[in-house]
């Protein structure tokens, strides 16, 4: 098996982030549970970029989305300018870690009812992207 270089790890990490961005754009990931009446709750799902959630004081999905986009941009800079982009490498890792933490915030604060399969997939793919970024930084 051939050894992978740092650009291969970077490319896999960017591919993971692209999958995350597509999942975040779908209206299946972010959950809001509203009370329809006494003892009756309705579970509604939204895109991570939907401002309805922020209007109801659920800022974790939009924070996750913003840091995912920032991580994609920084990772692309790192991929094409790996020798000169030392600060971008660390900034990409920090953005990804913040995105992972904020993607898990609904689970930590409100419980599993506030997560969907898409939410879990986003968290896992962000963590995998952090792994590949760390592996790429090790190879340099």
C-alpha atoms as an extended CHARMM CRD file, in Angstrom:
* protein
*
       140  EXT
         1         1  UNK       CA              0.0000000000        0.0000000000        0.0000000000  PROA      1               0.0000000000
         2         2  UNK       CA              1.3950000000        3.3720000000       -0.9870000000  PROA      2               0.0000000000
         3         3  UNK       CA              1.9820000000        5.9680000000        1.6720000000  PROA      3               0.0000000000
         4         4  UNK       CA             -0.2090000000        9.0310000000        1.5560000000  PROA      4               0.0000000000
         5         5  UNK       CA              1.2980000000       12.4850000000        1.6130000000  PROA      5               0.0000000000
         6         6  UNK       CA             -0.0750000000       15.5330000000        3.4110000000  PROA      6               0.0000000000
         7         7  UNK       CA             -1.9870000000       16.7830000000        0.3570000000  PROA      7               0.0000000000
         8         8  UNK       CA             -3.9170000000       13.4950000000        0.2090000000  PROA      8               0.0000000000
         9         9  UNK       CA             -4.9350000000       13.8660000000        3.8550000000  PROA      9               0.0000000000
        10        10  UNK       CA             -5.8900000000       17.4950000000        3.2040000000  PROA      10              0.0000000000
        11        11  UNK       CA             -8.0230000000       16.5030000000        0.2010000000  PROA      11              0.0000000000
        12        12  UNK       CA             -9.8360000000       13.7940000000        2.1800000000  PROA      12              0.0000000000
        13        13  UNK       CA            -10.4660000000       16.2740000000        4.9950000000  PROA      13              0.0000000000
        14        14  UNK       CA            -11.8900000000       18.8020000000        2.5250000000  PROA      14              0.0000000000
        15        15  UNK       CA            -14.1000000000       16.0990000000        0.9900000000  PROA      15              0.0000000000
        16        16  UNK       CA            -15.4410000000       15.3220000000        4.4810000000  PROA      16              0.0000000000
        17        17  UNK       CA            -16.1510000000       19.0190000000        5.0130000000  PROA      17              0.0000000000
        18        18  UNK       CA            -17.9880000000       19.2260000000        1.6970000000  PROA      18              0.0000000000
        19        19  UNK       CA            -20.1990000000       16.3160000000        2.7710000000  PROA      19              0.0000000000
        20        20  UNK       CA            -20.8100000000       18.1400000000        6.0640000000  PROA      20              0.0000000000
        21        21  UNK       CA            -21.7610000000       21.3370000000        4.2300000000  PROA      21              0.0000000000
        22        22  UNK       CA            -24.2410000000       19.4560000000        2.0290000000  PROA      22              0.0000000000
        23        23  UNK       CA            -25.7790000000       17.8230000000        5.1160000000  PROA      23              0.0000000000
        24        24  UNK       CA            -25.9930000000       21.1960000000        6.8510000000  PROA      24              0.0000000000
        25        25  UNK       CA            -27.8250000000       22.7050000000        3.8920000000  PROA      25              0.0000000000
        26        26  UNK       CA            -30.4920000000       19.9950000000        3.9680000000  PROA      26              0.0000000000
        27        27  UNK       CA            -33.5480000000       20.7960000000        6.1000000000  PROA      27              0.0000000000
        28        28  UNK       CA            -33.0590000000       17.6450000000        8.1780000000  PROA      28              0.0000000000
        29        29  UNK       CA            -30.3140000000       18.3870000000       10.6650000000  PROA      29              0.0000000000
        30        30  UNK       CA            -31.1720000000       21.0910000000       13.1620000000  PROA      30              0.0000000000
        31        31  UNK       CA            -34.0680000000       20.3100000000       15.4880000000  PROA      31              0.0000000000
        32        32  UNK       CA            -36.4830000000       22.6060000000       17.2510000000  PROA      32              0.0000000000
        33        33  UNK       CA            -39.1550000000       21.1800000000       19.5310000000  PROA      33              0.0000000000
        34        34  UNK       CA            -42.1590000000       23.4610000000       19.9220000000  PROA      34              0.0000000000
        35        35  UNK       CA            -45.0810000000       23.1250000000       22.2760000000  PROA      35              0.0000000000
        36        36  UNK       CA            -48.3620000000       22.8040000000       20.3930000000  PROA      36              0.0000000000
        37        37  UNK       CA            -50.3330000000       22.6740000000       23.6060000000  PROA      37              0.0000000000
        38        38  UNK       CA            -50.1230000000       21.3570000000       27.1370000000  PROA      38              0.0000000000
        39        39  UNK       CA            -48.2210000000       18.0880000000       26.9980000000  PROA      39              0.0000000000
        40        40  UNK       CA            -48.0480000000       18.1190000000       23.2030000000  PROA      40              0.0000000000
        41        41  UNK       CA            -44.7350000000       18.7270000000       21.4480000000  PROA      41              0.0000000000
        42        42  UNK       CA            -43.9030000000       18.9410000000       17.7610000000  PROA      42              0.0000000000
        43        43  UNK       CA            -40.4170000000       18.1790000000       16.4920000000  PROA      43              0.0000000000
        44        44  UNK       CA            -39.4650000000       20.3480000000       13.5000000000  PROA      44              0.0000000000
        45        45  UNK       CA            -36.2290000000       20.1180000000       11.5370000000  PROA      45              0.0000000000
        46        46  UNK       CA            -34.4010000000       22.9100000000        9.7520000000  PROA      46              0.0000000000
        47        47  UNK       CA            -31.2470000000       23.6210000000        7.8010000000  PROA      47              0.0000000000
        48        48  UNK       CA            -28.2710000000       24.6050000000        9.9350000000  PROA      48              0.0000000000
        49        49  UNK       CA            -28.3410000000       28.0060000000        8.2060000000  PROA      49              0.0000000000
        50        50  UNK       CA            -32.0380000000       28.7100000000        8.8990000000  PROA      50              0.0000000000
        51        51  UNK       CA            -32.4330000000       31.8690000000       10.9470000000  PROA      51              0.0000000000
        52        52  UNK       CA            -35.6170000000       30.5470000000       12.5820000000  PROA      52              0.0000000000
        53        53  UNK       CA            -33.3960000000       28.6580000000       15.0050000000  PROA      53              0.0000000000
        54        54  UNK       CA            -31.3420000000       31.7330000000       15.8790000000  PROA      54              0.0000000000
        55        55  UNK       CA            -34.5850000000       33.6520000000       16.3650000000  PROA      55              0.0000000000
        56        56  UNK       CA            -35.5620000000       31.0570000000       18.9530000000  PROA      56              0.0000000000
        57        57  UNK       CA            -32.1850000000       31.3150000000       20.7320000000  PROA      57              0.0000000000
        58        58  UNK       CA            -30.6820000000       28.1140000000       19.3130000000  PROA      58              0.0000000000
        59        59  UNK       CA            -27.3810000000       29.4260000000       17.9950000000  PROA      59              0.0000000000
        60        60  UNK       CA            -25.4140000000       26.1540000000       17.8880000000  PROA      60              0.0000000000
        61        61  UNK       CA            -26.4510000000       25.1210000000       14.3400000000  PROA      61              0.0000000000
        62        62  UNK       CA            -25.6060000000       28.4830000000       12.7690000000  PROA      62              0.0000000000
        63        63  UNK       CA            -22.2770000000       28.5530000000       14.6340000000  PROA      63              0.0000000000
        64        64  UNK       CA            -21.5410000000       25.0590000000       13.3490000000  PROA      64              0.0000000000
        65        65  UNK       CA            -22.3760000000       26.1470000000        9.8100000000  PROA      65              0.0000000000
        66        66  UNK       CA            -20.2640000000       29.2980000000        9.9300000000  PROA      66              0.0000000000
        67        67  UNK       CA            -17.2320000000       27.4840000000       11.3040000000  PROA      67              0.0000000000
        68        68  UNK       CA            -17.6710000000       24.7000000000        8.7360000000  PROA      68              0.0000000000
        69        69  UNK       CA            -17.5450000000       27.2290000000        5.8950000000  PROA      69              0.0000000000
        70        70  UNK       CA            -14.5170000000       28.9330000000        7.4780000000  PROA      70              0.0000000000
        71        71  UNK       CA            -12.7830000000       25.5570000000        7.8570000000  PROA      71              0.0000000000
        72        72  UNK       CA            -13.4480000000       24.7270000000        4.2000000000  PROA      72              0.0000000000
        73        73  UNK       CA            -11.9110000000       28.0060000000        3.0460000000  PROA      73              0.0000000000
        74        74  UNK       CA             -8.8890000000       27.6480000000        5.3210000000  PROA      74              0.0000000000
        75        75  UNK       CA             -8.3960000000       24.0080000000        4.3120000000  PROA      75              0.0000000000
        76        76  UNK       CA             -8.4590000000       24.9160000000        0.6180000000  PROA      76              0.0000000000
        77        77  UNK       CA             -5.8290000000       27.6100000000        1.2480000000  PROA      77              0.0000000000
        78        78  UNK       CA             -3.7630000000       25.0300000000        3.1390000000  PROA      78              0.0000000000
        79        79  UNK       CA             -4.0920000000       22.5200000000        0.3060000000  PROA      79              0.0000000000
        80        80  UNK       CA             -2.7630000000       24.8760000000       -2.3620000000  PROA      80              0.0000000000
        81        81  UNK       CA             -0.3040000000       26.8630000000       -0.2700000000  PROA      81              0.0000000000
        82        82  UNK       CA              0.8520000000       24.2890000000        2.2560000000  PROA      82              0.0000000000
        83        83  UNK       CA              4.3700000000       25.6900000000        2.7430000000  PROA      83              0.0000000000
        84        84  UNK       CA              3.3120000000       29.3150000000        3.2470000000  PROA      84              0.0000000000
        85        85  UNK       CA              0.0370000000       28.7410000000        5.1070000000  PROA      85              0.0000000000
        86        86  UNK       CA              1.2660000000       27.7280000000        8.5530000000  PROA      86              0.0000000000
        87        87  UNK       CA             -1.2580000000       29.9500000000       10.3420000000  PROA      87              0.0000000000
        88        88  UNK       CA             -4.0870000000       28.6410000000        8.1320000000  PROA      88              0.0000000000
        89        89  UNK       CA             -3.3120000000       25.0680000000        9.2120000000  PROA      89              0.0000000000
        90        90  UNK       CA             -3.8380000000       25.8790000000       12.8750000000  PROA      90              0.0000000000
        91        91  UNK       CA             -6.8300000000       28.1090000000       12.1720000000  PROA      91              0.0000000000
        92        92  UNK       CA             -8.4690000000       25.2910000000       10.1560000000  PROA      92              0.0000000000
        93        93  UNK       CA             -8.0130000000       22.8670000000       13.0490000000  PROA      93              0.0000000000
        94        94  UNK       CA             -9.4340000000       25.3860000000       15.5260000000  PROA      94              0.0000000000
        95        95  UNK       CA            -12.4610000000       26.0520000000       13.2800000000  PROA      95              0.0000000000
        96        96  UNK       CA            -13.1100000000       22.3330000000       12.9070000000  PROA      96              0.0000000000
        97        97  UNK       CA            -12.8560000000       21.6970000000       16.6520000000  PROA      97              0.0000000000
        98        98  UNK       CA            -15.2440000000       24.5730000000       17.3910000000  PROA      98              0.0000000000
        99        99  UNK       CA            -17.6240000000       23.1890000000       14.7580000000  PROA      99              0.0000000000
       100       100  UNK       CA            -17.5030000000       19.7110000000       16.3550000000  PROA      100             0.0000000000
       101       101  UNK       CA            -18.1970000000       21.1300000000       19.8150000000  PROA      101             0.0000000000
       102       102  UNK       CA            -21.0580000000       23.3330000000       18.6160000000  PROA      102             0.0000000000
       103       103  UNK       CA            -22.5420000000       20.4670000000       16.5970000000  PROA      103             0.0000000000
       104       104  UNK       CA            -22.7250000000       18.4180000000       19.7910000000  PROA      104             0.0000000000
       105       105  UNK       CA            -24.1220000000       21.2820000000       21.8940000000  PROA      105             0.0000000000
       106       106  UNK       CA            -27.8090000000       20.3400000000       21.3980000000  PROA      106             0.0000000000
       107       107  UNK       CA            -27.0350000000       16.8010000000       22.5650000000  PROA      107             0.0000000000
       108       108  UNK       CA            -25.1250000000       18.0340000000       25.5970000000  PROA      108             0.0000000000
       109       109  UNK       CA            -27.6050000000       20.7250000000       26.6200000000  PROA      109             0.0000000000
       110       110  UNK       CA            -30.9980000000       19.3340000000       25.6210000000  PROA      110             0.0000000000
       111       111  UNK       CA            -30.5980000000       15.5960000000       25.0820000000  PROA      111             0.0000000000
       112       112  UNK       CA            -30.9620000000       13.1380000000       22.2300000000  PROA      112             0.0000000000
       113       113  UNK       CA            -34.4200000000       14.3980000000       21.1960000000  PROA      113             0.0000000000
       114       114  UNK       CA            -32.7340000000       17.5110000000       19.7720000000  PROA      114             0.0000000000
       115       115  UNK       CA            -30.5350000000       15.4520000000       17.4350000000  PROA      115             0.0000000000
       116       116  UNK       CA            -31.3280000000       13.6000000000       14.2190000000  PROA      116             0.0000000000
       117       117  UNK       CA            -29.3860000000       11.0420000000       12.2340000000  PROA      117             0.0000000000
       118       118  UNK       CA            -28.1880000000       13.9200000000       10.0430000000  PROA      118             0.0000000000
       119       119  UNK       CA            -26.9590000000       15.8130000000       13.1260000000  PROA      119             0.0000000000
       120       120  UNK       CA            -24.9820000000       12.7990000000       14.2790000000  PROA      120             0.0000000000
       121       121  UNK       CA            -23.5370000000       12.3200000000       10.7690000000  PROA      121             0.0000000000
       122       122  UNK       CA            -22.4400000000       15.9670000000       10.7290000000  PROA      122             0.0000000000
       123       123  UNK       CA            -20.6790000000       15.5800000000       14.0750000000  PROA      123             0.0000000000
       124       124  UNK       CA            -18.9320000000       12.3670000000       13.0100000000  PROA      124             0.0000000000
       125       125  UNK       CA            -17.8270000000       13.7740000000        9.6460000000  PROA      125             0.0000000000
       126       126  UNK       CA            -16.4720000000       16.9030000000       11.3240000000  PROA      126             0.0000000000
       127       127  UNK       CA            -14.4960000000       14.7250000000       13.7460000000  PROA      127             0.0000000000
       128       128  UNK       CA            -13.1480000000       12.6510000000       10.8330000000  PROA      128             0.0000000000
       129       129  UNK       CA            -12.1150000000       15.8790000000        9.1120000000  PROA      129             0.0000000000
       130       130  UNK       CA            -10.2390000000       16.9600000000       12.2680000000  PROA      130             0.0000000000
       131       131  UNK       CA             -8.4280000000       13.5990000000       12.2280000000  PROA      131             0.0000000000
       132       132  UNK       CA             -7.3570000000       13.9920000000        8.6020000000  PROA      132             0.0000000000
       133       133  UNK       CA             -6.2360000000       17.5810000000        9.2030000000  PROA      133             0.0000000000
       134       134  UNK       CA             -4.1320000000       16.4310000000       12.1570000000  PROA      134             0.0000000000
       135       135  UNK       CA             -2.6790000000       13.5930000000       10.0610000000  PROA      135             0.0000000000
       136       136  UNK       CA             -1.8400000000       16.0610000000        7.2900000000  PROA      136             0.0000000000
       137       137  UNK       CA             -0.1490000000       18.3810000000        9.7780000000  PROA      137             0.0000000000
       138       138  UNK       CA              1.8770000000       15.4140000000       11.1120000000  PROA      138             0.0000000000
       139       139  UNK       CA              3.0860000000       14.5420000000        7.6070000000  PROA      139             0.0000000000
       140       140  UNK       CA              4.5170000000       18.0220000000        7.0350000000  PROA      140             0.0000000000
